[in-house]
Amino acid sequence: MATLKDVAQKACVDVSTVSRALNNTSYVHPETKARIVAAAKELGYRPNVMAKALRQGRRHTLGVIVPRLHLTLFSEILPGIEHEAERLGYSTLISTTDDDPQREKSCLERMQNSFVDGIIITGTGRNNRLLRSIQASGIAVTQIVRCQEPRISSIVADYEACGRNAVDYLYSKGCRRIALIAGYSHQSPFKGRYEGYSKAIAAHGLEEILAESTQPVNSFEYGYECTNQLLRDEPELDAILAPVDLQGLGVLRALKEQGIRVPEQVKVISMTGHAIGEMLETSMTSMEMPAFEMGEKAAQLTIMEIESPSEKAPTPQSIQFPYTLTERETT
C-alpha cells in the first residue's frame, strides 16, 4: 500500500508538502497540489477521507446547482467543473432547480447542511440573502453564467457583446428587420444580450422588434410561440435572435411550418450555443461561450476560496469570458 513518502517521491516534493496538500491544512500552490493529487492517484494512495473530514470539518466536495442539464449549456459546463474539481482533489454533488426559486432554496439549505465545502450556482436571483448567509457561514460560493449577487464571485460571458455582435453580423448579411426573442429581464444573461442588441440596432438606425410568450422561457414552446407572433406582426421580418438553443429549435419548427425558407428568407442565430446546434438537419449558427473552460474556472475560484485562510478571504471577482460566432446553415 502506497504511503505519504511514496507520493512525495513521485511528486518530487517533501512529505510535509504532501500532507498539507492532501489534508488542506495550509496553502499549497495549485500546480504543486495538482501534481501531488495526480501522484497519489497513480500510486493508489487512499487516505482515510471520513476521518479527515471529521478532523477538519471538510468533505472536499463541491455542490453544483443549475436549472437543468438536458439539451442545455449546463451539460457542457458541468464536465469542466468536475474535471478541475477532481484534479484538485474534490468531488461534486449536482442538483437541478428548473429555475424554481423554492426548489433552489431547498437545494441550498440541503447543501448547507450536508457539509459541502463550496457551492457553484446558476441562480434565479430570488435567494440572494440565503446565498450571502451561506457564504458568511464559511461555505465558499461562486455564481456561474448568471451574476445575480454582485457581492459574490461570478463566472460569466460578455452578454452585451454577444447581442451587439450578433446584430452587427446579421446587418452585414443584409438583414434590416432583426427580431430578438426576449427573456427574463431580471436575469443577467437576458438583460445583457438585450442591452447589446438595443445598442447595435440603434447604431444601425434600425427598429427594435421584440417578442415574448407565456411559456417557460427556456423552452422549445417559447421560441415556437414567439416566432408565430413575429410572423403575424412583422411581414418584413428577415432575422431572429433566440437567446438559447431550445428556443432556436422552436423558431426553426415554426418557420418550417409556415413554409419560410432558412436562411434565404429568415436567418436565425442562437445566442447560447450548444453542441446540438451543429447536429440539426439545418445546423444553427450560434454565439458560443467556452462552457467547459468556464466550468473549470468556477471550480478553481471556489476551491481557492475554500482553501484560503479565513483571515485572508479573497475579494469577490467577476470573470468574463468572450463569445465566439460559429457560422452554420441558418445564416
Secondary structure as UniProt FT lines:
FT   HELIX           4..11
FT   HELIX           15..23
FT   HELIX           30..43
FT   HELIX           49..56
FT   STRAND          61..66
FT   TURN            70..71
FT   HELIX           74..87
FT   TURN            88..89
FT   STRAND          91..96
FT   TURN            98..99
FT   HELIX           101..112
FT   TURN            113..115
FT   STRAND          118..121
FT   HELIX           128..136
FT   TURN            137..138
FT   STRAND          140..144
FT   TURN            150..151
FT   STRAND          154..157
FT   HELIX           159..172
FT   TURN            173..174
FT   STRAND          178..181
FT   TURN            185..186
FT   HELIX           188..203
FT   TURN            204..205
FT   STRAND          209..211
FT   HELIX           220..233
FT   TURN            235..236
FT   STRAND          239..242
FT   HELIX           245..257
FT   TURN            258..259
FT   TURN            262..265
FT   STRAND          267..270
FT   HELIX           275..279
FT   STRAND          285..288
FT   HELIX           291..307
FT   HELIX           310..312
FT   STRAND          318..321
FT   STRAND          324..326
FT   TURN            329..330
//
